[in-house]
């Protein structure tokens, strides 16, 4: 009687690669993930370069410039990108750098270790956190850091800070708006960067206890 044998793993999840067309089906999503990951990393580097070398004198989205040569190291695209980000959110646009880096590192971990690499929050919680973070930071910037306006082509805190900051000042006053936006900033940071303040406090406490021993 002939003995039927199967390669190890052919009956498991990896065995799909041995079926006709299975290798292409399994490999295609991974190649797309890798391509998106590389594209995302390059986009992040371009944004950081554009923001770091932003010059008010460059011709961009909100200004025609001073006629001097372009100084933004990311070129015309970088000048317009950084100008638009600063116009919308003021210097609070810099929050996009750590948030995007955290999201990119999470995607890299899922690609290398699998979906179970870390617990995932619902996607809407991330976007809610990012919205709270930008709204709170822009509003605090407009109400308290207005001395930065000469460095921008628009208002301190951008369009978002001008709208929400003015509204909160009108209804809650200087102190009340500060309390509101600081609370929103704390919550937004936790959701957008996907960490727990309680776990962070516990970790700091444990580190202090170890240093005392």
BATOR-338900 format. One line per 2 residues: for each residue x, y, z negated of C-alpha. Coordinates in steps of 0.25 Angstrom, whole numbers, plus 5000, padded with zeros to 4 digits. Layout:
% BATOR-338900
X/Y/Z ~ ...
//
This chain:
% BATOR-338900
5000/5000/5000 ~ 5006/5013/5004
5009/5023/4992 ~ 5004/5037/4994
5013/5047/4988 ~ 5012/5062/4986
5023/5072/4984 ~ 5024/5078/4970
5015/5090/4969 ~ 5007/5087/4982
4994/5085/4973 ~ 4996/5098/4966
4995/5112/4969 ~ 5008/5112/4977
5003/5101/4985 ~ 4995/5111/4994
5008/5114/5001 ~ 5009/5100/5006
4995/5101/5013 ~ 4994/5106/5028
4995/5121/5027 ~ 4997/5120/5012
5010/5127/5012 ~ 5006/5138/5020
4994/5140/5011 ~ 5002/5140/4999
5013/5148/5003 ~ 5005/5159/5010
4999/5165/4997 ~ 5013/5165/4991
5020/5172/5003 ~ 5009/5183/5002
5011/5185/4987 ~ 5026/5186/4990
5024/5196/5001 ~ 5015/5204/4993
5024/5204/4981 ~ 5036/5209/4990
5027/5220/4996 ~ 5022/5224/4982
5037/5225/4977 ~ 5041/5233/4988
5029/5242/4987 ~ 5032/5244/4972
5047/5248/4975 ~ 5042/5258/4986
5032/5264/4976 ~ 5043/5265/4965
5053/5271/4975 ~ 5043/5281/4980
5038/5286/4966 ~ 5053/5287/4961
5057/5295/4973 ~ 5045/5304/4974
5047/5318/4977 ~ 5036/5329/4977
5043/5336/4989 ~ 5041/5324/4998
5030/5325/5008 ~ 5019/5315/5004
5004/5312/5001 ~ 5001/5325/4993
5012/5334/4998 ~ 5019/5338/5011
5032/5340/5004 ~ 5042/5351/5004
5048/5347/5018 ~ 5060/5340/5011
5065/5327/5015 ~ 5058/5315/5009
5064/5311/4996 ~ 5055/5299/4992
5064/5286/4994 ~ 5052/5278/4999
5050/5287/5011 ~ 5037/5294/5015
5028/5283/5010 ~ 5035/5283/4996
5033/5298/4996 ~ 5018/5297/4999
5016/5285/4990 ~ 5022/5292/4978
5016/5305/4980 ~ 5002/5298/4981
5004/5290/4968 ~ 5009/5303/4961
4997/5311/4967 ~ 4987/5301/4962
4993/5297/4948 ~ 5004/5307/4945
5016/5301/4939 ~ 5007/5290/4933
5009/5283/4947 ~ 5022/5277/4941
5013/5268/4933 ~ 5011/5261/4946
5025/5256/4946 ~ 5025/5247/4933
5011/5243/4936 ~ 5014/5238/4950
5027/5232/4946 ~ 5020/5224/4935
5010/5219/4945 ~ 5021/5215/4955
5028/5207/4944 ~ 5015/5200/4940
5013/5196/4955 ~ 5028/5191/4956
5026/5183/4943 ~ 5013/5177/4949
5021/5173/4962 ~ 5032/5167/4954
5025/5160/4943 ~ 5011/5158/4948
4998/5164/4944 ~ 4999/5160/4930
5012/5168/4928 ~ 5004/5178/4919
4990/5180/4915 ~ 4983/5189/4925
4973/5200/4921 ~ 4961/5203/4930
4966/5212/4942 ~ 4956/5223/4938
4962/5225/4925 ~ 4975/5228/4931
4969/5239/4940 ~ 4961/5244/4929
4974/5245/4921 ~ 4981/5252/4932
4969/5262/4934 ~ 4969/5265/4919
4984/5267/4919 ~ 4985/5277/4930
4973/5284/4926 ~ 4978/5286/4911
4992/5289/4915 ~ 4988/5299/4926
4978/5306/4916 ~ 4988/5307/4905
4998/5312/4915 ~ 4989/5323/4920
4984/5327/4906 ~ 4998/5327/4899
5009/5326/4909 ~ 5005/5338/4918
5019/5343/4918 ~ 5023/5333/4928
5014/5339/4939 ~ 5026/5347/4946
5032/5333/4949 ~ 5019/5329/4957
5012/5334/4969 ~ 4999/5333/4961
4994/5333/4947 ~ 5001/5326/4935
4994/5312/4934 ~ 4989/5313/4949
4975/5314/4954 ~ 4971/5303/4944
4977/5310/4932 ~ 4971/5324/4937
4957/5317/4938 ~ 4956/5308/4925
4965/5317/4917 ~ 4957/5329/4919
4944/5322/4916 ~ 4949/5315/4903
4954/5329/4898 ~ 4940/5335/4901
4933/5324/4894 ~ 4942/5320/4883
4952/5331/4881 ~ 4967/5330/4880
4968/5321/4868 ~ 4956/5312/4872
4961/5310/4887 ~ 4975/5306/4881
4969/5295/4873 ~ 4960/5290/4884
4972/5289/4894 ~ 4982/5284/4885
4972/5272/4881 ~ 4970/5270/4896
4985/5270/4899 ~ 4987/5260/4888
4976/5251/4894 ~ 4980/5253/4908
4995/5250/4905 ~ 4991/5236/4899
4982/5232/4911 ~ 4990/5237/4922
5004/5232/4917 ~ 4997/5219/4911
5002/5219/4897 ~ 4996/5219/4883
4999/5230/4873 ~ 4997/5220/4862
5007/5210/4868 ~ 5017/5221/4870
5015/5226/4855 ~ 5017/5211/4851
5029/5210/4859 ~ 5035/5222/4854
5032/5218/4839 ~ 5038/5205/4841
5051/5211/4847 ~ 5052/5221/4835
5050/5209/4825 ~ 5062/5201/4832
5071/5213/4832 ~ 5068/5214/4817
5072/5200/4814
//
